[in-house]
Amino acid sequence: MGKPKKLKNKHRSALLGAMFLMATSAVGPGFIVQTTTFTVQLGAAFAFAILVSILVDIAVQLNVWRVIGVSGKRAQELANTVLPGAGWFLAALIGIGGLVFNVGNIAGTGLGINVLFGIDPKIGGLISAAVAIGIFLSKRAGVALDKIVVVLGAVMILLIGYVAVVSQPPLGEALTNAVIPDNIDFLIITTLIGGTIGGYITYAGAHRMIDAGVSGRENVGEITKSSILGIIITGIIRVLLFLAVLGVVAGGVALTSDNLAAEAFRSAAGTIGLKLFGVILWAASITSVIGAAYTSISFVTTAKTSPRKRSIATCVFIAVSATVFTLLGQAPATLLIMAGAVNGLILPVGFAVILWVAWRRRDLLGGYVYPKWLLVIGVVAWLLTLYLGYRSLGGLAQLWT
């Protein structure tokens, strides 16, 4: 095995960006809406769904980052090598799922701006889409992407953390239900997993990492550390958001408005809480718009594609997403929840390719001996996603209605 290379500052910055891209993509507007809605339905029992999603996230992301990072190949390239044409099939699934999810992401930015300034959500969504396009049109789009997701990710952690403290959630009850839940809802668990690690989200951080030049078996230590830190960041945001809403629900407040999340934050911290929610929702949404567009386009381009062409394609993807959002009459909150459920069904397909490469295609990993324990937890997670996906099929039509 080769000696570890000392990473350059630009590579370290890109790895930090990849970690936060994974985290902020996983905790997008869909997760905020889902967390509030499901916490209202299940109360502290929703802690179990949160824990399951984090455990599945750990098993999936450790394998995805390791296989993609060591091989230096994107997921669709690995899939095409394993089974010709499979990569393009995966790219189609990711593209369709990414588009659905990005319409929801833009809807989230519109809701955030509406809370902050009272502007019509559709206008707010279009303004935010223009901001995202501006980022990718900049001369140093990669650097801009990394810095923006890190800053906005840190802002979300601080603001959500503040509201979680103010709402005074019942920590003991939440901890108990995380292990012994009062109620288990498989559709809710599948929707949550789909919204946090399904579709394009699975590959956002790993693809950004290899695009920045960090790959190969000699960098397996940095790859592993980065994936773990990214998962920790994701988990912190998820838990804090759940606790913030749980404190309000457990306090006896009946959330009945069309925007449950905004009402929860206002109940916890008054007018300031409502404005903080607007900032959090917009930050979560705009970073997810960036992540969805970046990752979806990474599935239809190659390492040989010039950065300029890739940026233009990403801008077109955002523009199409914004157009669909403008024309679609579906309520934003319902659309966000639906997007998570759809992506939960996509997850098993792409992850199967990753596990096959780890198990049977050592040649694609440069002779790297893949840890058996990591493969085992990956297979267990994959079987779980298959089961949860099957259980969710019956409820998807009802959820959309």
SVG drawing of the C-alpha trace seen along z (x, -y; Angstrom):
<svg xmlns="http://www.w3.org/2000/svg" viewBox="-56 -41 61 52">
<polyline fill="none" stroke="black" stroke-width="0.4" points="0.0,0.0 1.4,-3.4 2.4,-6.0 -0.2,-8.6 0.3,-11.8 0.3,-15.1 -2.8,-16.9 -2.4,-20.5 -4.4,-23.3 -6.8,-23.4 -7.5,-19.7 -8.2,-20.0 -10.5,-22.9 -12.3,-20.8 -12.6,-17.8 -14.2,-20.2 -16.5,-21.3 -17.3,-17.7 -18.2,-16.9 -20.6,-19.9 -22.0,-19.2 -22.9,-15.8 -24.4,-17.1 -26.3,-20.0 -27.6,-18.0 -28.9,-15.4 -30.5,-18.0 -32.4,-20.0 -35.8,-21.6 -37.5,-18.2 -35.9,-17.0 -37.0,-20.1 -40.6,-19.7 -40.5,-16.0 -39.0,-16.3 -41.7,-18.8 -44.6,-16.9 -43.5,-13.5 -42.6,-14.8 -46.1,-16.2 -47.5,-12.8 -45.2,-10.6 -43.7,-12.9 -40.7,-11.4 -41.2,-8.1 -39.8,-9.9 -36.4,-9.6 -36.3,-5.9 -36.7,-7.0 -33.9,-9.5 -31.6,-6.9 -32.3,-4.4 -31.6,-7.0 -28.3,-7.9 -27.2,-4.2 -28.2,-3.5 -26.4,-6.7 -23.2,-5.5 -23.3,-2.1 -24.0,-3.6 -21.6,-6.6 -18.6,-4.8 -18.9,-2.3 -19.7,-4.9 -16.8,-7.2 -14.4,-4.3 -15.2,-2.7 -15.5,-5.9 -12.5,-7.5 -10.1,-4.5 -11.2,-3.8 -11.2,-7.4 -14.2,-6.7 -17.7,-8.1 -20.6,-5.9 -21.9,-5.7 -18.4,-4.9 -18.1,-2.0 -21.6,-0.8 -20.8,-0.8 -17.6,1.1 -19.5,3.8 -22.4,4.0 -22.3,2.0 -25.2,-0.4 -26.0,-0.1 -24.2,-3.4 -26.4,-5.3 -29.5,-3.6 -28.3,-4.8 -27.6,-8.3 -31.1,-8.4 -32.5,-7.5 -30.4,-10.0 -31.2,-12.7 -35.0,-12.2 -34.8,-11.9 -32.5,-14.9 -34.9,-17.0 -37.9,-16.0 -35.9,-16.7 -34.5,-20.0 -38.0,-21.3 -38.6,-20.6 -35.4,-22.3 -36.3,-25.5 -39.8,-25.3 -37.9,-25.4 -36.0,-28.5 -39.2,-30.2 -40.8,-29.3 -37.7,-30.6 -37.8,-33.9 -41.5,-34.1 -41.0,-33.7 -38.2,-36.3 -39.6,-39.0 -43.2,-38.1 -42.4,-37.7 -44.5,-35.2 -42.8,-31.7 -42.6,-31.4 -40.8,-34.7 -38.5,-33.8 -37.8,-30.5 -36.8,-32.1 -34.6,-34.6 -32.8,-31.8 -32.4,-29.8 -30.7,-32.9 -28.3,-33.0 -27.4,-29.4 -26.8,-29.9 -24.6,-32.9 -22.4,-30.6 -21.8,-28.2 -21.2,-31.0 -18.3,-32.4 -14.8,-31.8 -13.9,-29.7 -17.1,-27.8 -15.6,-24.9 -14.0,-27.1 -17.2,-29.2 -19.3,-26.0 -17.0,-24.7 -17.0,-28.0 -20.7,-28.6 -21.8,-25.1 -19.4,-25.3 -20.5,-28.7 -24.2,-28.0 -23.8,-24.6 -22.2,-26.2 -25.0,-28.8 -27.6,-26.1 -25.9,-24.2 -25.7,-27.4 -29.2,-28.6 -30.9,-25.2 -28.9,-24.6 -30.1,-27.8 -33.8,-27.0 -33.2,-23.4 -32.0,-24.8 -34.8,-27.4 -37.5,-24.8 -36.4,-22.7 -37.1,-19.2 -37.6,-16.1 -34.2,-14.5 -34.9,-11.5 -38.1,-10.6 -36.3,-11.1 -33.4,-8.8 -35.8,-6.1 -37.8,-6.2 -34.7,-6.1 -34.2,-2.5 -37.7,-1.5 -40.1,-3.5 -43.8,-3.9 -44.7,-3.7 -43.0,-2.6 -44.1,-3.8 -42.3,-2.2 -43.4,-4.8 -42.1,-7.6 -38.7,-5.8 -38.4,-5.1 -39.4,-8.7 -36.8,-10.0 -34.0,-7.7 -35.0,-8.7 -34.8,-12.4 -31.5,-12.1 -29.4,-9.6 -31.5,-8.7 -31.0,-9.6 -28.2,-12.1 -27.5,-12.7 -25.7,-9.4 -23.0,-10.5 -22.8,-14.3 -19.8,-14.4 -17.9,-11.5 -18.1,-12.9 -17.0,-16.3 -14.0,-14.7 -12.7,-12.9 -13.4,-16.0 -11.1,-17.9 -8.3,-15.4 -8.5,-13.4 -8.5,-9.7 -6.5,-6.5 -5.7,-3.8 -2.8,-6.0 -5.5,-8.5 -7.8,-5.9 -7.1,-7.4 -8.2,-10.9 -11.2,-9.5 -12.4,-7.5 -11.9,-10.4 -13.7,-12.8 -16.7,-10.5 -16.9,-10.0 -16.8,-13.7 -19.4,-14.4 -21.7,-11.8 -21.2,-13.4 -22.0,-16.9 -25.2,-15.4 -26.2,-13.7 -25.7,-16.8 -28.0,-18.9 -30.7,-16.1 -30.8,-15.6 -30.8,-19.3 -33.7,-20.0 -35.7,-17.1 -35.1,-18.3 -36.1,-21.8 -39.4,-20.7 -40.0,-18.1 -39.6,-20.7 -42.5,-22.6 -44.7,-19.5 -44.0,-18.1 -44.8,-21.5 -48.4,-21.0 -48.5,-23.4 -50.9,-22.3 -49.3,-22.9 -52.1,-23.3 -51.0,-25.8 -50.1,-25.1 -46.4,-25.7 -45.9,-23.5 -42.1,-24.1 -42.5,-27.9 -45.1,-27.7 -42.9,-25.4 -40.0,-27.8 -42.2,-30.8 -43.7,-28.9 -40.2,-28.1 -38.6,-31.6 -41.3,-34.1 -40.8,-36.4 -37.0,-35.9 -37.6,-32.1 -39.7,-32.6 -37.1,-34.7 -34.4,-32.2 -36.5,-29.5 -36.6,-31.5 -32.8,-31.7 -32.4,-28.0 -34.9,-26.9 -33.3,-29.1 -29.8,-28.0 -30.8,-24.3 -32.7,-24.8 -30.1,-26.7 -27.3,-24.3 -29.5,-21.4 -30.2,-23.2 -26.4,-23.4 -25.9,-19.8 -28.6,-18.4 -27.5,-20.2 -23.8,-19.6 -24.3,-15.8 -26.9,-15.2 -24.7,-16.8 -21.7,-14.8 -23.6,-11.7 -23.8,-12.8 -20.3,-14.3 -16.8,-12.8 -13.5,-13.9 -12.6,-15.0 -15.5,-17.5 -14.2,-21.0 -15.2,-22.8 -16.9,-25.5 -19.2,-23.1 -20.0,-21.3 -20.9,-24.7 -23.1,-25.6 -24.9,-22.2 -25.4,-22.7 -27.0,-26.1 -29.3,-24.7 -30.4,-22.0 -31.2,-24.6 -33.1,-26.7 -35.2,-23.7 -35.9,-22.8 -37.0,-26.4 -39.3,-26.4 -41.0,-23.1 -41.4,-24.6 -43.1,-27.7 -45.5,-25.7 -46.3,-23.0 -49.4,-23.6 -48.5,-21.1 -48.2,-22.5 -44.5,-22.9 -44.7,-21.0 -46.3,-17.9 -43.8,-18.0 -40.9,-18.0 -42.2,-15.0 -42.9,-13.2 -39.4,-13.8 -38.0,-12.0 -40.1,-8.9 -39.2,-8.7 -35.5,-8.9 -35.8,-6.2 -36.8,-3.8 -33.8,-4.8 -31.2,-4.2 -31.0,-0.3 -30.1,-0.4 -26.9,-2.5 -25.7,-1.2 -25.9,2.4 -23.2,1.3 -21.0,-0.1 -21.2,3.1 -20.5,5.3 -17.3,3.4 -16.2,3.7 -16.9,7.4 -16.0,8.7 -14.0,6.0 -10.8,5.5 -9.2,4.6 -11.2,1.4 -9.8,0.6 -6.2,0.8 -5.7,4.0 -6.9,2.5 -8.1,5.1 -11.6,4.0 -12.4,4.4 -14.9,7.3 -16.6,5.6 -17.4,2.6 -18.8,4.8 -21.0,6.6 -22.6,3.5 -23.1,2.2 -25.0,5.4 -27.2,5.2 -28.0,1.5 -28.8,2.5 -31.2,5.2 -32.9,2.8 -33.3,0.2 -34.9,3.0 -37.3,3.9 -38.2,0.3 -38.6,-0.5 -41.1,2.4 -43.0,1.3 -43.3,-2.3 -44.8,-1.4 -48.3,-1.0 -48.2,-4.4 -46.8,-6.6 -50.0,-7.1 -51.9,-7.9 -49.1,-10.4 -49.3,-12.2 -53.1,-12.4"/>
</svg>
